[in-house]
Amino acid sequence: MKIITKTALLSISLLLCAASGFAVDVKTPAADMKSTVKAAGDSAKSDAKASATAGKESATASAKAKLIDINTATDAELKAVPGIGDAFAAKIIAGRPYANKTQLKSRKIVPAVLYEQVKDRLIAKQPQK
């Protein structure tokens, strides 16, 4: 009876050890684990870094959210939109005024593919009467 109990306990303990070995995340590099351990030990610094990063991301998001008015934007402002270079900026300025931003595509000022890339960054405001 004692031999059966010892064998059962030994089998259970081996199964538990084997299961805990499979629970380890093999994909995590050692450098990441060191930085995780270091960050856990110094939570005040990591909180400060996290808040600074969040501040930078919100500033970046607000900069991306700024719409460029195709009826009043300067050459440099239009070129700041990714995909619009010298030639397209000059064509946009020459084709003013626009009733709406879709006229960039319908008038063939910019190709449809480029329009799909930049449409979320552009707007066509109308002058107040």
Residue, then its C-alpha position, 0 to 999 in steps of 0.5 A: m500500500k505504501i508503495i502505491t501511495k508513493t508511486a501515485l504522489l511521485s507521478i502527480s508531482l512529475l506531472l505538475c512539474a512538467a505542466s509548469g514547464f509548458a506554462v513558460d512563455v518561450k517567445t519572450p526574449a531574455a532582454d525583455m524579461k530583464s526589463t520587465v523585472k527591472a520595471a516591476g522593481d521600479s514602478a515609480k519610474s515606469d509610471a512616470k515614463a508611461s504618463a510621459t509616453a501617453g502625453k506624447e501620443s495624445a499630442t501626436a494624435s491631435a497633430k494627426a487629427k488636424l485637418i488641412d483645408i485644401n481651399t486655403a492651405t499653403d504649399a508647405e501645408l499640403k506637402a506635409v500630408p504624406g503622399i502629396g508632393d510638389a506636383f500634387a500640391a501645385k495642382i491642388i492650389a491651381g484647381r481652387p476653389y473646391a466645393n468638397k474634397t471629393q473634387l480632388k478625385s472627380r477633377k483628376i487632380v490626384p489619383a483615386v488611390l492617393y485620394e483614399q490615402v489622404k481623404d481623412r486628413l483633408i477638408a474643403k471649407q467654404p468661405q463665409k458669406 
